[in-house]
Amino acid sequence: MALALSPSDQALLAGEAGPAAAFAMRLLVRFAQAVEAPGLIPCARAHIDGCLYHGPVSLDFVERLVAMGGRVAVPTSLNVGSVDLIHPELFRGEDELRAAGERLMRAHEALGCVPTFTCAPYQTLFRPAFGEQLAWAESNAIVFANSVLGARTNRYGDFIDLACALAGRVPDWGLHRTENRRARVHVALEGLPPEWDGAALACIAAGHAAGRACGGLVPVITGLPAGAGEDDLKALGAVAAAAGAVAMFHAVGLTPEAPTLDAALQGAPPERVVTLRPDDLRRVVRELSTVPEGTRLSAVALGTPHFSLAEFAALLGLLDGPRPRIDLYVNTSRHVLAELAARGWEPRLAAAGVTLVVDTCTYVTSIIRDLGGAIMTNSGKWAYYAPGNLGVEVAFGSLADCVASARAGRLVRA
């Protein structure tokens, strides 16, 4: 399909907005041709994943744009980097790696990106509106924007996300178009385990099962608790994107483009139905742990995606009592950290033995002090990636399980 460019696209290519924007447009045009997009459309916002250091090529790319005088053309937030710039003493890796990671984060700031350094930009001031066209990267942010907010973005990867931000354009393809947002697989929950209290475990189990069953197809999920909140859906999308390649899901009665099952399916029948009964859901959750009950733990890691203020409120409600025997880390954003300080919660968390980590995440950066035992988490995404990234065994459980286990120093259930 031939790519049609508007007069303003042609002007960008010709260098009207400077050499960096022209360079970005050349990349974008080739990418749009590769995915057979018919044209480019305006981009309202961007979220950049490339500030996590993976090697010299990342620095070469971004610093070249800085040298060319590049500036992002739309409001642009940044995903996690390799260093907690507010608590640099937490970094436990090599100095050379730390310096390169910090340099890459600063180079993105020089392009005009806002130093949010969070994987949950939708829980900051950078919250897209329904229907906005975005160029977002970071798997959980993409699925949240499409599913929970009704904004529109594809799974943009490193470099293309930044090219979109500099050009202010995105290719008109994939999930930017209404017809491609139709659910193709129906994931039906038929009853929930009666011992599960709240929606958190149900959402993680549904997300993990959907990721495995659907790959990159859009699922529609029925049977989730009506009280499932934003953080529950955040966790669902994160594990669905980690276990598969889900960039969007519908939850009937909970997400904006799925008031009914038929609306999510856009009137067509599902290509496949996946039914999950209570025993299936229990099995899915059990599979996120690689160790049995009673296993010694060396740390608990929460906040992947980054912890929200509401999640901190729930955590504080569980922390009255003995201090944890092992390290308890919580990943969060600068935005939420400021809210914690404003509410006087930060000293309470420190007194309870909580280490706050911002700008990065404990499964991508060397921060956890003791990796000698299993690590526990309430995040399906952390449980999915940590064994490969950190080489650790993982215990998965609810937030209450995690706090009880931190006090016991071994895997217990609350």
Backbone torsions as a table, in degrees:
resi	resn	phi	psi	omega
1	MET	NA	132.3	179.7
2	ALA	-73.9	140.8	-180.0
3	LEU	-89.9	122.6	179.6
4	ALA	-95.8	124.6	-179.4
5	LEU	-108.6	138.0	178.9
6	SER	-77.2	167.3	175.6
7	PRO	-57.3	-37.1	179.6
8	SER	-70.4	-34.8	174.4
9	ASP	-61.7	-44.1	-179.7
10	GLN	-62.9	-36.3	-179.9
11	ALA	-66.8	-40.4	177.2
12	LEU	-61.6	-43.4	179.4
13	LEU	-61.6	-33.5	-177.9
14	ALA	-80.0	-3.7	175.9
15	GLY	95.6	14.0	-177.8
16	GLU	-59.8	-32.6	-179.7
17	ALA	-101.2	15.4	177.4
18	GLY	105.3	165.7	-175.0
19	PRO	-68.1	-31.7	-179.2
20	ALA	-68.3	-44.0	178.3
21	ALA	-64.4	-37.4	177.9
22	ALA	-65.2	-42.1	177.1
23	PHE	-61.2	-44.2	178.9
24	ALA	-62.3	-40.9	-180.0
25	MET	-65.0	-36.7	178.6
26	ARG	-62.9	-42.5	176.5
27	LEU	-62.5	-43.0	-175.7
28	LEU	-66.6	-39.1	179.1
29	VAL	-63.8	-44.0	179.1
30	ARG	-64.9	-38.3	178.7
31	PHE	-65.7	-44.6	-179.8
32	ALA	-61.8	-37.8	177.5
33	GLN	-66.5	-38.1	-178.9
34	ALA	-65.1	-36.4	-179.6
35	VAL	-93.3	4.2	176.4
36	GLU	61.7	40.3	173.8
37	ALA	-74.4	142.4	179.3
38	PRO	-75.7	-20.5	-178.7
39	GLY	-173.3	-172.3	177.6
40	LEU	-113.4	149.6	178.3
41	ILE	-127.2	158.7	-179.5
42	PRO	-62.7	143.0	-179.8
43	CYS	-108.3	126.3	-176.7
44	ALA	-81.7	-36.2	-176.5
45	ARG	-151.9	162.8	174.4
46	ALA	-136.8	151.7	173.3
47	HIS	-132.9	121.9	-167.0
48	ILE	-103.0	127.2	-178.7
49	ASP	-95.7	-11.5	-170.3
50	GLY	-79.3	9.1	179.3
51	CYS	-87.6	2.3	171.1
52	LEU	-88.5	120.6	-171.7
53	TYR	-71.0	123.7	176.5
54	HIS	-120.3	0.8	-179.7
55	GLY	147.3	174.1	-173.0
56	PRO	-60.5	-27.0	-177.2
57	VAL	-61.9	-33.6	178.8
58	SER	-62.8	-46.2	179.5
59	LEU	-64.5	-42.8	-179.4
60	ASP	-57.8	-44.4	-175.7
61	PHE	-65.6	-50.9	-173.5
62	VAL	-72.4	-40.5	-178.7
63	GLU	-70.2	-25.7	173.2
64	ARG	-65.4	-42.4	178.3
65	LEU	-63.9	-38.4	177.7
66	VAL	-63.2	-44.5	-179.6
67	ALA	-63.0	-27.4	179.1
68	MET	-85.0	3.4	179.2
69	GLY	79.4	24.7	-175.4
70	GLY	-68.9	146.5	174.0
71	ARG	-142.9	138.5	178.2
72	VAL	-66.4	147.2	-175.0
73	ALA	-97.2	-10.0	-178.1
74	VAL	-135.0	161.0	175.7
75	PRO	-54.8	125.3	-171.4
76	THR	-133.4	121.4	177.2
77	SER	-99.8	164.5	-177.1
78	LEU	-118.5	139.6	175.3
79	ASN	-77.5	-177.6	-178.2
80	VAL	-61.4	146.7	172.4
81	GLY	-103.5	-163.7	-176.4
82	SER	-93.9	-7.5	-173.7
83	VAL	-135.9	140.5	169.0
84	ASP	-81.8	101.2	-174.1
85	LEU	-72.1	-18.5	178.9
86	ILE	-88.2	-31.2	177.3
87	HIS	-124.5	66.1	-174.5
88	PRO	-62.7	-21.2	-178.8
89	GLU	-67.0	-13.9	-179.5
90	LEU	-75.9	-20.2	-176.1
91	PHE	-68.7	131.1	-174.4
92	ARG	-118.8	16.1	-178.2
93	GLY	-98.4	-162.8	-178.8
94	GLU	-77.3	146.6	-178.1
95	ASP	-59.8	-39.0	-178.7
96	GLU	-62.1	-41.1	179.5
97	LEU	-68.4	-41.3	177.9
98	ARG	-61.4	-44.0	-178.1
99	ALA	-64.8	-41.7	179.5
100	ALA	-66.0	-40.2	179.3
101	GLY	-63.5	-43.8	179.4
102	GLU	-65.3	-39.3	-179.7
103	ARG	-62.2	-40.1	179.8
104	LEU	-66.6	-40.2	178.8
105	MET	-63.2	-43.6	179.7
106	ARG	-66.3	-34.5	179.6
107	ALA	-63.5	-38.1	176.8
108	HIS	-65.3	-37.9	176.7
109	GLU	-61.7	-37.1	-179.2
110	ALA	-64.9	-20.7	176.8
111	LEU	-84.8	-1.5	179.7
112	GLY	98.1	2.9	176.7
113	CYS	-69.8	145.2	179.9
114	VAL	-84.7	128.9	-173.9
115	PRO	-75.6	64.6	177.4
116	THR	-74.9	-37.9	178.7
117	PHE	46.0	53.5	179.4
118	THR	-139.6	146.4	175.4
119	CYS	-87.1	-0.2	177.3
120	ALA	-122.2	60.0	-177.4
121	PRO	-63.4	-21.5	-179.1
122	TYR	-71.2	-10.5	176.6
123	GLN	-107.2	24.6	173.7
124	THR	-122.6	-159.5	176.2
125	LEU	-72.4	-12.7	-177.7
126	PHE	-92.3	61.9	-176.9
127	ARG	-106.2	112.9	-177.3
128	PRO	-68.0	157.7	176.2
129	ALA	-94.4	161.7	178.3
130	PHE	-56.5	132.0	175.3
131	GLY	85.6	-8.4	179.8
132	GLU	-65.8	141.7	175.9
133	GLN	-92.0	127.2	-172.6
134	LEU	-124.5	163.9	165.6
135	ALA	-122.7	86.2	-177.0
136	TRP	-109.7	142.3	170.3
137	ALA	-119.0	175.3	-172.3
138	GLU	83.9	116.6	-166.4
139	SER	-58.9	-44.5	-177.4
140	ASN	-70.5	-33.8	179.9
141	ALA	-66.2	-39.3	179.3
142	ILE	-62.2	-50.1	-175.3
143	VAL	-68.9	-32.8	177.5
144	PHE	-68.2	-45.5	-178.1
145	ALA	-60.4	-46.8	-179.2
146	ASN	-67.2	-44.1	-167.3
147	SER	-86.7	-52.6	-170.2
148	VAL	-87.0	-33.5	-178.3
149	LEU	-98.4	-20.8	-177.4
150	GLY	75.7	15.4	170.5
151	ALA	-79.4	175.0	-171.2
152	ARG	-130.9	120.1	175.6
153	THR	-152.9	151.2	170.0
154	ASN	-90.4	179.5	176.5
155	ARG	-83.6	85.9	179.7
156	TYR	-82.7	139.8	-178.5
157	GLY	-102.2	180.0	180.0
158	ASP	-55.3	143.4	178.4
159	PHE	82.3	-48.2	178.6
160	ILE	-68.2	-37.7	177.4
161	ASP	-60.0	-42.4	-179.3
162	LEU	-71.3	-35.3	176.1
163	ALA	-61.3	-41.7	177.5
164	CYS	-62.2	-40.8	-178.5
165	ALA	-64.5	-39.8	-179.5
166	LEU	-73.3	-33.6	-178.7
167	ALA	-87.4	-24.7	-175.3
168	GLY	71.7	26.3	-178.7
169	ARG	-134.5	153.4	170.9
170	VAL	-133.3	150.4	175.5
171	PRO	-67.9	141.0	-177.9
172	ASP	-86.6	83.1	-177.7
173	TRP	-154.9	175.3	174.0
174	GLY	54.1	-131.6	-172.9
175	LEU	-74.9	-0.8	170.7
176	HIS	-72.4	-17.4	-174.8
177	ARG	-107.9	137.5	-173.2
178	THR	-56.7	-43.4	-174.0
179	GLU	-63.5	-25.7	-179.1
180	ASN	-86.9	-0.5	178.2
181	ARG	-95.5	3.9	178.2
182	ARG	-68.2	135.3	175.1
183	ALA	-67.8	140.6	-179.7
184	ARG	-113.1	-25.9	-177.5
185	VAL	-123.9	131.6	177.4
186	HIS	-98.2	115.0	175.3
187	VAL	-100.2	110.4	-172.6
188	ALA	-108.0	116.9	174.5
189	LEU	-89.1	118.8	-179.8
190	GLU	-109.3	84.5	-179.0
191	GLY	89.4	147.2	177.9
192	LEU	-115.6	150.9	176.2
193	PRO	-54.8	126.0	-174.1
194	PRO	-63.9	-22.2	-178.5
195	GLU	-81.3	-8.5	179.7
196	TRP	-78.7	125.4	179.9
197	ASP	-102.8	116.8	-179.7
198	GLY	91.0	-179.4	-172.2
199	ALA	-96.8	-8.9	-169.7
200	ALA	-60.4	-51.8	-177.4
201	LEU	-67.0	-36.3	178.6
202	ALA	-61.3	-41.4	-178.3
203	CYS	-69.7	-39.7	179.5
204	ILE	-67.9	-41.4	178.0
205	ALA	-63.1	-43.7	179.2
206	ALA	-63.8	-40.9	-179.7
207	GLY	-66.4	-42.6	-179.7
208	HIS	-65.1	-43.9	179.0
209	ALA	-64.4	-40.7	-179.8
210	ALA	-64.6	-41.2	179.6
211	GLY	-61.0	-42.9	-179.7
212	ARG	-69.6	-36.9	-173.7
213	ALA	-84.5	-27.1	-168.4
214	CYS	-107.2	-16.6	-177.1
215	GLY	59.0	-118.1	179.6
216	GLY	-100.5	5.2	179.6
217	LEU	-76.8	157.4	178.5
218	VAL	-84.3	119.8	175.8
219	PRO	-94.2	155.7	167.4
220	VAL	-119.0	130.7	-173.7
221	ILE	-112.1	130.0	173.8
222	THR	-117.9	154.3	175.5
223	GLY	94.6	3.3	175.9
224	LEU	-71.0	153.0	177.8
225	PRO	-58.1	138.4	-179.8
226	ALA	-62.4	-24.3	-179.1
227	GLY	-87.9	8.4	178.5
228	ALA	-58.4	126.8	-176.7
229	GLY	-100.8	-174.9	-176.1
230	GLU	-61.3	-41.0	-179.8
231	ASP	-69.3	-31.2	175.6
232	ASP	-65.5	-43.8	179.5
233	LEU	-69.9	-31.7	173.9
234	LYS	-59.6	-46.1	-179.6
235	ALA	-66.9	-38.0	178.5
236	LEU	-60.4	-50.5	-178.3
237	GLY	-64.0	-37.8	-177.7
238	ALA	-63.8	-45.3	-178.3
239	VAL	-75.3	-30.6	176.1
240	ALA	-64.2	-39.8	178.8
241	ALA	-71.1	-31.7	-179.5
242	ALA	-76.7	-41.3	-177.2
243	ALA	-78.8	-21.8	178.0
244	GLY	-136.5	-137.7	175.5
245	ALA	-135.1	35.4	-176.1
246	VAL	-67.4	126.4	177.4
247	ALA	-109.0	-7.5	-180.0
248	MET	-162.4	141.8	170.1
249	PHE	-136.6	158.3	170.6
250	HIS	-112.0	141.0	171.3
251	ALA	-123.8	112.4	-171.5
252	VAL	-60.8	127.5	-179.7
253	GLY	83.8	-4.0	-175.9
254	LEU	-122.5	-31.2	-178.0
255	THR	-110.2	152.9	-164.3
256	PRO	-68.7	-23.0	-179.2
257	GLU	-100.0	14.6	-179.3
258	ALA	-134.5	59.0	174.5
259	PRO	-63.8	-28.0	175.9
260	THR	-138.9	165.3	176.4
261	LEU	-62.5	-42.1	-178.3
262	ASP	-63.7	-36.6	179.0
263	ALA	-64.7	-41.7	179.9
264	ALA	-65.4	-33.4	-179.9
265	LEU	-85.1	-3.0	-177.6
266	GLN	52.7	37.1	174.0
267	GLY	83.7	-3.5	-178.7
268	ALA	-98.6	156.7	176.1
269	PRO	-74.1	152.8	175.9
270	PRO	-68.0	148.7	177.2
271	GLU	-76.1	-22.1	-178.0
272	ARG	-157.3	148.3	175.7
273	VAL	-121.1	128.4	176.6
274	VAL	-113.9	115.9	-178.6
275	THR	-101.1	130.9	-179.4
276	LEU	-121.7	118.4	177.6
277	ARG	-102.4	172.1	-173.7
278	PRO	-51.3	-42.8	-179.2
279	ASP	-66.4	-34.0	176.7
280	ASP	-63.7	-42.8	-177.8
281	LEU	-67.1	-41.2	176.7
282	ARG	-60.4	-41.8	-179.1
283	ARG	-64.4	-41.4	179.7
284	VAL	-60.3	-43.8	-179.7
285	VAL	-68.7	-40.8	178.5
286	ARG	-58.8	-36.1	-176.4
287	GLU	-68.1	-14.8	177.0
288	LEU	-76.7	-15.7	175.3
289	SER	-96.2	141.3	176.4
290	THR	-107.6	3.4	-178.3
291	VAL	-132.6	155.2	179.1
292	PRO	-85.0	167.3	177.6
293	GLU	-58.8	141.8	-179.3
294	GLY	95.8	-10.5	-179.2
295	THR	-62.9	139.5	176.8
296	ARG	-66.2	136.4	178.2
297	LEU	-110.3	150.8	173.7
298	SER	-109.1	-15.6	178.9
299	ALA	-167.3	164.1	170.4
300	VAL	-121.6	134.5	-179.5
301	ALA	-124.7	120.3	-180.0
302	LEU	-118.3	160.6	171.2
303	GLY	91.9	48.4	174.2
304	THR	-135.3	97.4	6.0
305	PRO	-65.6	170.1	-174.9
306	HIS	-50.4	137.1	-179.8
307	PHE	-60.9	139.2	175.7
308	SER	-93.2	172.3	176.7
309	LEU	-62.4	-39.8	179.9
310	ALA	-63.9	-36.7	178.6
311	GLU	-68.7	-36.1	175.3
312	PHE	-64.3	-38.6	178.4
313	ALA	-60.3	-42.5	178.6
314	ALA	-65.6	-38.9	179.5
315	LEU	-65.1	-44.8	-179.1
316	LEU	-59.3	-33.9	178.5
317	GLY	-65.9	-16.6	-179.0
318	LEU	-102.8	-8.8	-170.2
319	LEU	-89.3	-9.7	176.8
320	ASP	-64.6	125.6	-177.9
321	GLY	131.8	-163.3	-177.3
322	PRO	-60.4	146.9	176.5
323	ARG	-68.5	151.6	176.1
324	PRO	-60.0	146.0	175.0
325	ARG	-79.0	-21.4	-176.3
326	ILE	-123.2	168.7	-179.1
327	ASP	-64.6	138.7	177.2
328	LEU	-125.4	109.4	-177.9
329	TYR	-102.7	141.9	172.7
330	VAL	-129.4	120.8	175.9
331	ASN	-86.0	133.5	177.5
332	THR	-153.1	-177.7	-176.7
333	SER	-100.6	164.8	174.3
334	ARG	-60.5	-37.9	-178.6
335	HIS	-59.7	-47.4	-179.9
336	VAL	-71.1	-35.0	177.7
337	LEU	-58.1	-42.2	178.1
338	ALA	-64.0	-37.9	178.0
339	GLU	-66.4	-37.9	177.9
340	LEU	-61.8	-43.2	179.6
341	ALA	-64.2	-42.6	-178.6
342	ALA	-62.6	-31.8	-178.8
343	ARG	-90.9	-1.8	-178.2
344	GLY	72.9	19.5	-177.9
345	TRP	-85.2	-25.1	-174.6
346	GLU	-60.0	-47.4	178.1
347	PRO	-62.9	-34.4	179.2
348	ARG	-65.0	-39.6	178.8
349	LEU	-67.2	-42.3	179.5
350	ALA	-63.2	-41.2	-179.5
351	ALA	-64.0	-27.8	179.6
352	ALA	-87.8	4.2	175.9
353	GLY	88.8	18.8	-179.3
354	VAL	-91.4	131.3	172.8
355	THR	-99.8	119.6	179.5
356	LEU	-88.9	132.9	179.7
357	VAL	-121.3	124.0	176.7
358	VAL	-120.6	168.6	175.4
359	ASP	71.7	-15.8	-177.1
360	THR	-149.1	-162.8	-177.6
361	CYS	-147.6	148.8	-173.2
362	THR	-72.9	-9.3	177.4
363	TYR	-100.0	-3.6	176.0
364	VAL	-113.9	-13.3	-177.2
365	THR	-128.9	146.8	-179.0
366	SER	-76.8	96.4	-177.7
367	ILE	-129.0	-39.1	-174.6
368	ILE	-63.4	125.4	-171.8
369	ARG	-68.5	-41.3	-174.2
370	ASP	-124.6	112.5	178.0
371	LEU	-106.4	20.0	-175.2
372	GLY	-76.5	-21.6	177.9
373	GLY	-119.4	-176.2	176.7
374	ALA	-69.6	155.8	177.0
375	ILE	-111.3	138.5	178.9
376	MET	-107.1	148.3	-179.5
377	THR	-150.5	159.1	170.3
378	ASN	-106.7	10.6	-178.2
379	SER	-102.9	121.5	175.7
380	GLY	-62.7	-34.2	179.7
381	LYS	-67.4	-45.8	179.7
382	TRP	-61.9	-43.1	-179.0
383	ALA	-63.0	-32.3	-177.6
384	TYR	-74.2	-41.5	-171.9
385	TYR	-93.5	-29.7	-170.5
386	ALA	-60.4	-40.2	179.5
387	PRO	-56.6	-40.3	179.0
388	GLY	-75.1	-42.2	-175.9
389	ASN	-73.8	-41.6	-172.1
390	LEU	-109.9	-12.3	-178.3
391	GLY	70.3	32.7	-178.2
392	VAL	-113.0	158.8	168.1
393	GLU	-81.5	151.4	-173.8
394	VAL	-127.6	138.0	169.2
395	ALA	-111.4	133.6	180.0
396	PHE	-114.3	140.4	175.9
397	GLY	-167.2	179.6	179.0
398	SER	-69.7	171.3	176.9
399	LEU	-59.5	-42.3	178.5
400	ALA	-64.0	-40.1	176.2
401	ASP	-59.5	-42.4	-177.6
402	CYS	-63.5	-43.7	-179.5
403	VAL	-67.2	-43.9	178.8
404	ALA	-61.6	-38.3	-179.5
405	SER	-71.5	-35.5	177.2
406	ALA	-62.4	-36.2	178.0
407	ARG	-72.1	-36.3	-176.6
408	ALA	-82.5	-24.1	-175.8
409	GLY	76.8	10.4	178.3
410	ARG	-151.8	164.6	-176.3
411	LEU	-72.6	113.9	174.4
412	VAL	-131.9	163.5	177.0
413	ARG	-108.4	135.0	-177.0
414	ALA	-68.2	NA	NA
